Amino acid sequence: MQSTRFKNEFIGSVIDIVDLYIENCKKRYENKTTLHTGEVVNEITKNISLKVVAFLKP
């Protein structure tokens, strides 16, 4: 049961992160600033790590 809950929470978290990222891209595009690939990867990795750590804490 725990692993199913984790999987669902994790997938939900990833979807949230992608939504946030898309919003961020829209804002940056509207402001005519560019987002470097490295920044994108760092941002997504950092967000996923934070979500996993928050989930695993008792």
N, C-alpha and C positions, 0 to 999 in steps of 0.2 A: 504493500500500500504506500509506504513512504516513498519508494522510487517513482511510482506513478504520480504522486502529488508533486514530487520534485520536478519531474519531467513537465508536467502541466504548468507549474509555476515558472519554470525556466523558459519554456516556449512563450508564455505570456510576457515574461520580462524582455525577451528578445524582440517580440513584436512591439512592445512599448518603446524600446530603444530605437528600433527602425523608424517608428512613427516620429519620435523626437528628432531623429537624424534628418528625416525628410522635411520636417518643419524648419529645422535649422538651415537646410540647403535652400529652401524657398526664401527665407529671410535674407540669407547671404546673396542670393541671386538678385533679389529686389534691391539690395544695397550695392549691387554690382561689384561685390568682392568675390574672389575665387577661393575655393577650398582645395588645399593640396591633398593628394592621396594619402600621404603620411599622416596628416592631421586627422583624416577620416578614420584610418585604421586605428590610430591611437585613441580617438574618442570612443569608437565602438568597443575596443578592447577594454578600456578603462570602465566604461559603463557596465559591460557584461561582468567584469571582475567584481565590481561593487555590488551588483545584484546577487551574484553567487555567494559572496561573503555574507551579505545581509541575510540571505536565505539560510545559510548553514549555521549561523550563530544561534545558540539555544534561546 
